[in-house]
Amino acid sequence: MNCRTEEAYNQLIIHVEPQGHSAAEQVAALNKEYQSYLAGMASRGDARRALLGRYFAPAEDLPFLKGFSCAGQLPAEGGASLWVMFTGDDNYIYTPILYDRAGGDAAANTLRIFNEYSSILAGNGLTLKDNCVRTWCYVYDIDNNYKGFYKTRTAYFAENGLTPLTHYIASTGIAGTMPAGCGVVGMDALAVKDPVKADVKYLKGSTNLGRTDAYGVTFERGATLILDGLPTALISGTASIDTAGNVLHVGDIEAQTLRSWENIDVLLKEADMSFDDVTVMITYIRNREDCAVVRRLYDERFGDSIPHLFLHAPICRPDWLMETECIAVKR
């Protein structure tokens, strides 16, 4: 099976082409290629571990590697992919996909998931407010279920000391598919054990972006922290939006893509970085047929300099055709 590998500093993407193979066979090929990559790391004396890991494949009972997540998002260009971020820093705790295995609606799912995550943090002497720096939230049928998710998250945050007077958490809220019987919401999360050591700060991008709580949602545009001794920016899912929270360039995938990148550029500059420092970009595309346009724009601007994934996953408002998240490291 044809496997393609992209890597940059601490990022790895492995992609397999379908070529008539089943989803299970594609994931097995991903796992085999990943184990080969790890063997190569060991032979080089590279002792880093996987910090984050996510599959982009159907959310079925497939042979996924333990410690990684999957929310059923599929590569827009076909096949299946695995994204891994490596670190030698022991100041971080990643919690892969949390599902509400009791089922129920988006509000109930969200409450149970955040309660479960808070219990996981408490078991490590941590709290949501003081230690969680990044989440990835997945909502099935996002056009109908997002309201139940974000309203419950907002209320939960307020009860746990996350308010406009403190801070929220960098996040991506995007469509995903949970395993059967696991409700309609899932979440990955990254926490830092010692925020002072990590020097955690939150990005605003105020020249292009407004406060999210001004239009009813509660997340930060991005976070900066020290990872492996280097300044690192975790940029939240960023779409074609203005300072008032309005969708810009409705119906125009090309203009929305360029505005998304403009907003990200502002956030990177606030972190004293640029696209030259980006180590991975993940783009979510509502309509699969728009992928060719986004791919062309990406190739024209970035070429093969940044590992990238294009995923078929609707964004939290119907008028948003795409959004991008990224990670950057100042080396």
N, C-alpha and C positions, 0 to 999 in steps of 0.2 A: 504494500500500500504506500502511496506517495506521501511522505511527510516533509513539511517545510518548517524550518526553525528560524526564528528571529530573536536576537538578543542584543541588549545594550546595558552595560554596567550591571545592575542588579535585577534586570528583567529578562524573562524568557517567555516566548510564545511558541507553541508547537501547533501546527495545523495539519490536518489530514484531509485529503480529497476523498469524496465518497466512493467513486469508481464502482458503484453497484454493491458496495458492502453495507451490511446492516449497521445500525447505531452501536450495537455492542461490539462489533468488530472494529469500528472506527475508534471507540474509546480504548479498546484493548491495544490498538496500534499506538495511540497517544501514550498510554502507560508504558509500553515497551520502549518507546523513544525517550520518554522521560527518565526511565531507569538507566538507559544507556548514557544520557546526559549526566546523571548523578555519578555514574561510574567514572566518567571523564573528569568531573570535578574532583573526585577522590584521588584520581591518579595525578592530578595537578597539585594536590595538597590543599585544595580549597575546602575549608571547613564550614562554610556558611550553610544555613538551613533555610528551608522555605518559610517565609513569613506569611504571605498571602497566596492563596491558590484557588482558581475557579475554572470549572469546565463550562464550555459552551456547547451543549449537547442536550438531547431530550431528557427531561426530568423523570426518568424511568429507573427501574432496578438494574442499573448498569454497574460494571466493575470500576467504580470511581476510587481514586486513592483516598485513604483516610486523611482527614484534616483539611481537605479541599471542599469547595461547595459547588453546587449546580442549581440554577434556577430555571432551567429549561429554555434559555435563550439560545438561538441558533445563529451561526455565522451567516450574514446576509448573502455571502458569495458561495454558500454551500459547505458541506463537510462538517467537521467538528474540531474544536480547539481547546487547548489548555493554556492558561496564563499563570505564571508563577513569579513571585517576587522574592528574592533571597536577601538574607541579612545575617550578620554575625553579632547583632545587638540583642541582648537579652532583656531589654527594657520594655518589650512590647508583647502583648497577648492578643492573638487573633482568634476569634470565635467564628468558625464556619457556620454555614446555613442553619438557622433556627426556624423550625416550622411549628405551627400550632397543630399538634397531632390529634387534638379534640375536634378539629374542624370548626365550623361556624362562619360568621361573617367577618368583614374586614376589621370592624371595630373590636370585636371580641378577640380575633387573631392577634391584632396589634398589641392589645393590653397583655395578653398571655405571653407573647414573645418578649416584650420589654420587662415583664415581671421575671421571666426566666433568665434573661440576660443580666438583670440587676442581681439576681441570686448568684449567678456565676461570678460576677464581679465581687460581690460580698465575700464569696468563698476565698477570694484572693486578697481580701482586705481593701478592695477598691470600690468606687462608686461611679454611677453613670455621669454625674456632674463633673467630678474631678478627674476622671481617668479615660473615659471614652472620647476618642478624637475623630473617628470616621466610621460611618455606617453605609451599607449598601442595602436598600430596602426594595423588595420585589413584590409587585402587586398584580395578581391575575385580573384580567379584564379591567385594566387600570382606568379606563374612561368611566366605569361605573363604580369601582371600588375605592378609588383614591381618596374620596372625601371621607369615608369611614376611617381610612388609615391615618390621614394627616390630622384630622380633628382629635382622634384618640392620642396620637403622638404629642400634639400640642398640649393637651390636658395632662398627660403623663409627665412631660417635661416640666410644666409649671409646678406640679406636685413634688418634683424632685430637684427643684432649685435651678432649673434651666429656664431663664427668662430674658427679656430684652435688657435687663440690668446686669446680667451675668454673661452668658454666651450660650450658643447652641452647639451643634456638632456638625462637622463637615459631612455631607451625605449625597448620595445619588438615590432618587426614587424613580423606579423604572418598572416596566412590565416584566413579569416572569410567570412561570408555570410551576406550581407546587406538585409534589407527588400526590397521588390519589389519597383522599381522606385527610390531607394535611392543611385544609383551609385555603385561603386565597392570599396570604401574606407570608413572606419569608425575609430573613435578614442575616447579613454578615456584619461583623463589627470588629474594630481594631481599638485596643486600649493601650495606654502607656502606664507603666507601673509608677514612674516618678516623673510627673509633669515638669518639675523644676529642672531636673537633669536634661529632659528633652527640650526644654525651652519652648513650650507649646504657645503658639499665637494663632489668631484667626484672621483670615483675609476678608476684606469688604468689597474692594473694587468699586468704590463709591462714585467714581466718575462715570461709570457705565451701568452700575448695578445698584439697586436699592436694598433696604433691609427686607428680608423675607417675611418677617412678622407683620410688615405693613400690608401685606395682602394675604394673611391668614396661614402661612406655613412657617415652619420653624427649623431652619438649618443654616449653617454657615457656608459661605461661598468657597471656603477652602481653609486649610490649616497648614502652618509651617512647624517643623519640629527638627530635632537633631537625630538622625538615624545613622548608625555606623560612623559617628563623628562628623557627619556632613549635613548642612542645611538641606532639608527635603520639603517639598511642597506637595500636598495632597489636594488636588483641585476637584471640587464637587462637580457633579453633572451640571453642565453649563449650556444653556440654549440661547436662542435669539430673543433676548429680552432687554427692556430698557430700565431706567432707574425707578419707574413707577410700577414695574412688574407687568408691563404690557408685552404681548407677543409682537415681535417685529417681523415684517416681510411675510405675511400670511400667504401660504400657497406657493412660495418661491424657495425651493430647496437650496439653490445656489446661494441666494442672499442670506438665508438663515445660517448656512454653514459658515459663511464669511463673518457674520455677526457673532456667532458662537466663538470663533477663533479670536475675534477682536476682544471679546469679553475675557477670554482666557488670558490673552496677552496682557491685559490690564492687571489681572490677578497675579500673573507671574512677575510683572514689573514691581508690584507691591512687595513681593517676596524677594526682590533683588535678583530676579532670574529672567530667562527668556525661553523661547522655544528651543534654543540651542541646548538647554539644560534638560529638556523633557526626555524621559527614558521609556515611557509608554503612553499611548493614547488609545482610548476605547470610545468608539462612536456608536450610539444607538440610533437606529433609523426606523421611523414608523412604517414607511411603505418600502418594501423590498426593491421595487422598481427604481427608487431614487438612489440606490447604492452606486450605480454607475457614475452618476454626477458627483457624488461625494468622493468616490474613489479617484475620479479625474482631478478634482480640486486638490485632494490630498497629495497625489503623485506630483502635480505641478508645483506645489509649495514645499513638500517635505521629501519627496523621492522615497528612498529606502533608508533614510537616516533614523527614523523612529519606529520601533515595533508598534504595530497597530492592529486593532480588531474592529471590524465593521459588523455590528450585530443587528438582527431584525428584532426590535423591541420598541413598542410604542412608548412615547413620553407622556408625562402626567397631564398634559392638556392636548386636546385633539388638534389644535392649530399648530403645535410644535411638530415639525417634521423630523427633527434630529436634535441630539445634544451630545456633547463630548465631555469626558472626564480625562484627567491625565495625572501623572506623577512626574515631578522634576527633582533633580539632585544637583546642587551646586558643587562642582568638583574643581 
